C-alpha cells in the first residue's frame, strides 16, 4: 500500500470525497442526490471558513482526508463546541477498508480535537454497526446515550386533528423561552453533563439551518416541542416533558 498522508481537505478533492461518502452512507438520500458541482460549492465555502479560522486562531470545523498515492481514500469531520468536539462522518473507500486507515484517521481527528482545546470528544454510530463500535471502543469511547431513528414513507396519515381540552399548538422562534424549557428537560443527566446547556441559536444559524419549531402548550405551560428540518427526508424531532408523556 502506498504511503499514507493525512491533511485537510482541498477543493480538488470534491469528486473523490463525494464518491467515498456515497459508498459509505448509501441510506442518506440527500447525499446520493448531491452533485459534484454542489460539493465543490461547499468546499469553496470551506476555504473561506479556513481563512476565518486562521484569523480567529481556533477552529469551528475541519475536515481531514487520508491520501494514498495521490488518491483520497478516507475522510472525517470535526466540529468544535464550547464543551466538546464532535467527530462525524468517518468514511473509508470500500477498496481500502480493513487496513487500519479508518483507525489512523480517527486517531488523528481526536488528537486534533484535543490540541485545539476540546475537553472531550463525542461521536455517534448505529448500534448494529459492530465493526465501527469495536473500533471506537478500542480508542476509549463509551456509550452514554442511545437514540432511535424511525422512517416513514410519504403517504396519507390518519391523525387526530382536535387537541385535548386546554392544549394548543403554536409555531415559535428557536429562542422562545418555551423551546428552551423543553430542550433542557429532554436531556438525560449524563447527556447534560457531556453537552452542557443548550447553546442559544444565533440569527445567522436560524437563517442558514431553516427549521420549523412547534410548541404544544397546556394551560400556558410548554408540554412538548416538535422540530422539523431538512428535506429528502424531512427530519422530525419530538420532545415531550415527562409529566405529559
Residue pairs with C-beta under 8 A, 6 or more apart in sequence:
1 68
1 96
1 99
2 68
2 69
3 68
3 69
4 66
4 67
4 68
4 101
4 104
5 66
5 67
5 68
6 64
6 65
6 66
6 67
6 104
6 105
6 108
7 64
7 65
7 67
8 50
8 62
8 63
8 64
8 65
9 17
9 43
9 46
9 63
9 64
9 65
9 75
10 43
11 40
11 43
11 44
11 47
13 43
13 65
13 72
14 36
14 39
14 40
14 42
14 43
15 36
15 39
16 71
16 72
17 39
17 65
17 72
17 75
18 34
18 36
18 39
19 93
20 72
20 73
20 74
20 75
20 91
20 92
20 93
21 28
21 31
21 75
21 89
21 91
22 31
22 32
23 91
23 93
23 94
24 89
24 91
24 92
25 31
25 89
25 91
26 32
29 232
29 233
30 230
30 231
30 232
33 232
46 61
46 63
49 60
49 61
53 59
53 60
53 61
53 62
58 80
58 116
58 117
59 78
59 80
59 116
60 79
60 80
61 77
61 78
61 79
61 80
62 77
62 78
62 112
63 75
63 76
63 77
63 78
64 75
64 76
64 77
64 78
64 105
64 108
64 109
64 112
65 72
65 74
65 75
65 105
66 72
66 73
66 74
66 75
66 101
66 104
66 105
67 73
68 96
68 101
72 93
73 92
73 93
73 95
73 96
73 101
74 90
74 91
74 92
74 93
74 96
74 101
74 102
74 105
75 89
75 90
75 91
75 105
76 87
76 88
76 89
76 90
76 91
76 105
76 106
76 109
77 87
77 88
77 89
78 85
78 86
78 87
78 88
78 109
78 112
78 113
79 85
79 86
79 88
80 113
80 116
80 117
80 118
81 118
81 195
81 199
82 196
82 199
83 119
83 120
83 194
83 195
83 196
84 118
84 119
84 120
84 121
84 122
84 194
84 195
85 113
85 114
85 116
85 118
85 120
85 121
85 122
86 121
86 122
86 123
87 106
87 109
87 110
87 113
87 121
87 122
87 123
88 123
88 124
90 102
90 105
90 106
90 109
90 123
90 132
92 101
92 102
92 105
102 135
103 135
103 138
103 139
106 135
106 136
106 139
107 139
110 121
110 139
113 121
114 121
120 194
121 141
122 194
122 195
123 136
123 141
124 147
125 132
125 133
125 136
126 132
127 133
127 146
144 190
144 191
144 194
145 188
145 190
145 191
145 194
151 233
163 169
163 216
166 218
166 219
167 216
167 217
167 218
167 223
168 216
168 217
169 214
169 215
169 216
169 217
170 214
170 215
170 217
171 212
171 213
171 214
172 178
172 179
172 213
172 214
172 215
173 179
173 206
173 213
174 201
174 206
174 211
174 213
175 200
175 201
176 213
176 215
178 215
178 217
178 222
178 225
179 213
179 215
179 222
179 225
180 198
181 222
181 241
182 215
182 222
182 224
182 225
182 239
182 240
182 241
183 198
183 225
183 239
184 192
184 197
184 198
185 241
185 242
186 225
186 239
186 240
186 241
187 195
209 229
210 229
211 227
211 228
211 229
212 227
212 228
212 229
213 225
213 226
213 227
214 225
214 226
214 227
214 228
215 222
215 224
215 225
215 226
216 222
216 223
216 224
216 225
216 226
217 223
218 244
222 241
223 240
223 241
223 244
224 238
224 239
224 240
224 241
224 244
225 237
225 238
225 239
225 240
226 236
226 237
226 238
226 239
227 235
227 236
227 237
227 239
228 234
228 235
228 236
229 235
